[in-house]
Amino acid sequence: VNAEEALARACALARRGLGDVEPNPPVGAVVWNDGQVLGEGFHGCFGGSHAEVEALAAAGERSRGATLCVTLEPCSSKGKTPPCVDAVLAAGIARVLVGCADPDPRHQGRGLQRLLAAGVQVDLVDLPEARALIDRFGTSLARRRPHVIAKWAMSRDGAIAPPRNGHAIISCETSRDTVHRWRASLDAIVVGVGTVVADDPQLTARGSAPLLRPLRRVVLDPSLRTSPNCELVRTADETPTWIFAADDAREQDEDLLREAGVVVFRQPRGEGWLESVFATLHLQGCLRVMVEGGSHTLARCLVAGIVDQAAIFIAESALGEGALPAVEGLALRDLTPHEVAEALHLTDCRITRSGDDTLLRGFREGA
Ligand SMILES: NC(=O)c1ccc[n+]([C@@H]2O[C@H](COP(=O)([O-])OP(=O)(O)OC[C@H]3O[C@@H](n4cnc5c(N)ncnc54)[C@H](OP(=O)(O)O)[C@@H]3O)[C@@H](O)[C@H]2O)c1
């Protein structure tokens, strides 16, 4: 392979991280020398290691004097992981071929300058394929809210709970394991108070993957209906638990929750409440969050346009008449995954098997 082909390979690797790395951009990297690929890597999940670091580790000692082909300018400042430029220099890379510059004006060119100053040959190719990978990243930089993923498990007939707010396990074990893995790279799981009242959930990451970020549990509860005896409140000392209330919620209710270790935020009730909740989450350092239900909360988030991505597990069984629709006000009954994607205005969709379920993942149009 020649250097351009190696860069094209890096673009293909980058795409494997789509959906798992946002609001970071997907990035792929290849260590290349004398027509041979020596190591490959990509940014696989938010909070996880960067593509360059993965590729350099795979190539090992053979990185010395080699070319690193990377889709995006290597980062030069310490973020969640150490700067990639340091890793590139430590590995003794002779040349760096870059697909496109960092669109963030605070970082643009910095990484490349540091490499040049250290005597590394730098070629910025400005490849359209590499620029296309970061289109969505450019938009998310401008927003003052976290990247929001809406996730739910629904029956074949589009429901997320049996009649009368009962509780049913809808997705299979494989799907539930996947969710626990996803949770490990989130800053917060968000649910409506209806879900807390109906299910008394734990909302923790119980998979084998270590937490990459401090995971908070967030409840949307304008009138403070969350019981001080529920699982979330009882374990608030172990796992951060934040409840968003309206300004007019009862003081006594707030006191009981605070005593148990819950952090209570208040926002003015009415229009704009949801937007200010997500703006506050952003101010509190949340960059990637997952809204996990229920029906009304998903509907409100979708209508407010604060959902960037959706992940829907569709089971083979049905819940029948009177069951709770997955998204209040939206008919998702007996649709194919493609039709569900259309109804939700999803683009760049991937439809895969997840054990006994079908997993539909996609991005909201315009997000
Ligand atoms: N299968 C799944 O994946 C899944 C996941 C989660 C939940 N569920 C099921 O979903 C059911 C609960 O759904 P649900 O629709 O009844 O309740 P929900 O969406 O969990 O909670 C709704 C309540 O949250 C508050 N809220 C949420 N967003 C708000 C906003 N933007 N503005 C103001 N208030 C907001 C309101 O509380 P107030 O009414 O106090 O104002 C609202 O009534 C349960 O049966 C549960 O089992 C299923």
PDBQT file of the ligand as one rigid body, heavy atoms in Angstrom, charges set to zero:
ROOT
HETATM    1  N1  LIG A 401     -38.224  -0.414  27.966  1.00  0.00    +0.000 N 
HETATM    2  C1  LIG A 401     -37.475   0.614  28.268  1.00  0.00    +0.000 C 
HETATM    3  O1  LIG A 401     -36.432   0.827  27.650  1.00  0.00    +0.000 OA
HETATM    4  C2  LIG A 401     -37.918   1.552  29.341  1.00  0.00    +0.000 A 
HETATM    5  C3  LIG A 401     -37.008   2.507  29.815  1.00  0.00    +0.000 A 
HETATM    6  C4  LIG A 401     -37.433   3.403  30.779  1.00  0.00    +0.000 A 
HETATM    7  C5  LIG A 401     -38.744   3.360  31.244  1.00  0.00    +0.000 A 
HETATM    8  N2  LIG A 401     -39.599   2.428  30.776  1.00  0.00    +0.000 N 
HETATM    9  C6  LIG A 401     -40.991   2.392  31.256  1.00  0.00    +0.000 C 
HETATM   10  O2  LIG A 401     -41.568   3.673  31.037  1.00  0.00    +0.000 OA
HETATM   11  C7  LIG A 401     -42.578   3.885  32.020  1.00  0.00    +0.000 C 
HETATM   12  C8  LIG A 401     -42.454   5.312  32.524  1.00  0.00    +0.000 C 
HETATM   13  O3  LIG A 401     -42.655   6.210  31.456  1.00  0.00    +0.000 OA
HETATM   14  P1  LIG A 401     -43.515   7.522  31.673  1.00  0.00    +0.000 P 
HETATM   15  O4  LIG A 401     -43.689   8.141  30.335  1.00  0.00    +0.000 OA
HETATM   16  O5  LIG A 401     -44.705   7.156  32.448  1.00  0.00    +0.000 OA
HETATM   17  O6  LIG A 401     -42.578   8.381  32.628  1.00  0.00    +0.000 OA
HETATM   18  P2  LIG A 401     -41.166   9.087  32.454  1.00  0.00    +0.000 P 
HETATM   19  O7  LIG A 401     -40.970   9.563  31.061  1.00  0.00    +0.000 OA
HETATM   20  O8  LIG A 401     -40.124   8.240  33.056  1.00  0.00    +0.000 OA
HETATM   21  O9  LIG A 401     -41.373  10.328  33.420  1.00  0.00    +0.000 OA
HETATM   22  C9  LIG A 401     -42.305  11.324  33.043  1.00  0.00    +0.000 C 
HETATM   23  C10 LIG A 401     -42.332  12.431  34.068  1.00  0.00    +0.000 C 
HETATM   24  O10 LIG A 401     -41.048  13.031  34.170  1.00  0.00    +0.000 OA
HETATM   25  C11 LIG A 401     -41.166  14.420  34.313  1.00  0.00    +0.000 C 
HETATM   26  N3  LIG A 401     -40.596  15.032  33.121  1.00  0.00    +0.000 N 
HETATM   27  C12 LIG A 401     -39.848  14.413  32.203  1.00  0.00    +0.000 A 
HETATM   28  N4  LIG A 401     -39.479  15.271  31.246  1.00  0.00    +0.000 NA
HETATM   29  C13 LIG A 401     -40.010  16.450  31.549  1.00  0.00    +0.000 A 
HETATM   30  C14 LIG A 401     -39.994  17.724  30.914  1.00  0.00    +0.000 A 
HETATM   31  N5  LIG A 401     -39.365  17.946  29.787  1.00  0.00    +0.000 N 
HETATM   32  N6  LIG A 401     -40.653  18.726  31.485  1.00  0.00    +0.000 NA
HETATM   33  C15 LIG A 401     -41.315  18.519  32.605  1.00  0.00    +0.000 A 
HETATM   34  N7  LIG A 401     -41.355  17.329  33.253  1.00  0.00    +0.000 NA
HETATM   35  C16 LIG A 401     -40.723  16.317  32.733  1.00  0.00    +0.000 A 
HETATM   36  C17 LIG A 401     -42.666  14.698  34.458  1.00  0.00    +0.000 C 
HETATM   37  O11 LIG A 401     -42.948  14.616  35.832  1.00  0.00    +0.000 OA
HETATM   38  P3  LIG A 401     -44.259  15.283  36.517  1.00  0.00    +0.000 P 
HETATM   39  O12 LIG A 401     -45.427  14.495  35.997  1.00  0.00    +0.000 OA
HETATM   40  O13 LIG A 401     -44.060  15.114  37.976  1.00  0.00    +0.000 OA
HETATM   41  O14 LIG A 401     -44.304  16.711  36.081  1.00  0.00    +0.000 OA
HETATM   42  C18 LIG A 401     -43.252  13.549  33.682  1.00  0.00    +0.000 C 
HETATM   43  O15 LIG A 401     -44.565  13.230  34.027  1.00  0.00    +0.000 OA
HETATM   44  C19 LIG A 401     -42.404   2.828  33.077  1.00  0.00    +0.000 C 
HETATM   45  O16 LIG A 401     -43.452   1.902  32.998  1.00  0.00    +0.000 OA
HETATM   46  C20 LIG A 401     -41.087   2.142  32.719  1.00  0.00    +0.000 C 
HETATM   47  O17 LIG A 401     -41.121   0.766  32.985  1.00  0.00    +0.000 OA
HETATM   48  C21 LIG A 401     -39.206   1.511  29.845  1.00  0.00    +0.000 A 
ENDROOT
TORSDOF 0
